[in-house]
């Protein structure tokens, strides 16, 4: 029955298991109030049957509200828990921290993953080795998150973010082969995720930096074009005006020529 399909959709929405288009449909229903049948459907039903069905929709909506509230409370608890857990991890050498994270189930939650990811990005400009270590920790947590709690597709999104951060940290540390591998793995997980445009655009932005460092300016320009298009779709001007460096080519006499993949110079900070 239709109400059962709607209830199932709301439950999957609460667990982040829906596709991007299905998420939009659920959000549209939520913004419009309780997810009720269409006007035409309501006209086709009358009396007690219609009121009973309306009550079932309302109950499905209330259950979803409760689940969303519970998810919000869990996020807050995990954030608070992560601070203390990081305090226990911070003083250990990187290899010991990684063993602790892999083996202690108490550390396998989104709050610690998010904290480690943030700290990895913060450390990127001042300590590339620490940034790599923290990104590896974030990835270890993401790989152990319970899909029954967070949803399989959302867990893939978390892995994508961790691998993207690891790729960028390795790039800054000069490990270009390791960075390329991390970005390739991130792309695989992206395909298994929710289709989050922000995740994809961020991943492509990091890949552009790597391609420029490798001198692969043609690929960098194509990737930048894709990333910029995604940001524009989201109404974000993050990459507006960003370009890649000019590429040197040899002319017929063997002299260097410069061709511009896109005019200007690459300027992502």
C-alpha positions, 0 to 999 in steps of 0.5 A, a space after each residue: 500500500 502507498 502508506 507503507 511505501 511512504 513509511 519505508 521511505 521515511 525510515 530509509 531517509 532517517 538512516 541516509 539510505 536513499 538516493 539523492 533524488 529520493 531524498 529530495 522527494 522526502 524533504 519536499 514532503 516534510 517541508 509540505 507538512 505531514 506526508 499525505 496522499 495527493 489531492 486527487 488521491 484524497 478525492 478518491 477516498 472518503 469517510 472513515 477510510 480516508 481518515 484512517 489513512 491520514 492517521 497512518 501517514 501522521 503516525 509514520 511522520 511522527 516516527 520519523 521525527 523521533 528517529 531524526 531527533 534520536 540521530 541528532 542526540 546521538 551526534 551530540 553525544 558522539 561529538 562530546 565523547 570524541 574529545 575525551 577519546 582524542 585526549 587519550 590517543 593524542 599522546 601515543 606514537 602514530 603507529 600505536 594510535 592506529 592499533 588502538 583505533 583499529 582494535 577498540 570498538 568504543 572508538 568506532 563512531 562518527 564523532 571521532 571520525 569527524 574530529 580526526 578528519 578536521 584535525 588532519 585538515 588543520 595540520 596539513 599546512 604545518 605538519 604533513 606527517 601528522 596530517 597523513 597520520 590523522 587522515 589514516 586514523 579517520 579512515 580506520 574509524 570510517 572503515 569500522 562504522 556500523 552500517 546498521 547505525 549510519 547506513 551503508 551509503 553514508 559510510 561510503 561517503 565517510 570513507 570518501 572524505 577520509 581518503 580524499 583528506 589522506 590523498 591531499 595530505 600525502 600530496 603535500 608530503 610529496 608522496 604522489 604515488 600514495 596520493 594517487 592511490 588514495 584518490 582512486 580509492 576515494 572515487 570507488 567509495 564515492 560511487 557507492 555513496 549517496 551521490 553527495 555533490 559536495 563530496 564529489 566536488 571536494 574530491 575533484 578539487 583535491 585531485 586537481 591539485 595533485 594533477 597540477 603537481 604531477 604536471 598533468 595539466 590537461 587532465 587537471 583542466 578537465 577535472 577542474 571544469 567538472 568540479 566547478 560545474 558541480 559547485 555552480 549547481 550547488 550555488 557555490 562560487 568556491 572555484 570561481 576564477 580558478 585556473 591551472 598553470 600553463 603547460 610547456 610544449 616544444 615547437 617545431 624547432 625544439 624551443 619551449 612554448 607555453 599553452 594555456 589550459 585555462 588562462 591564468 594560474 592555478 589558485 586553490 589554496 
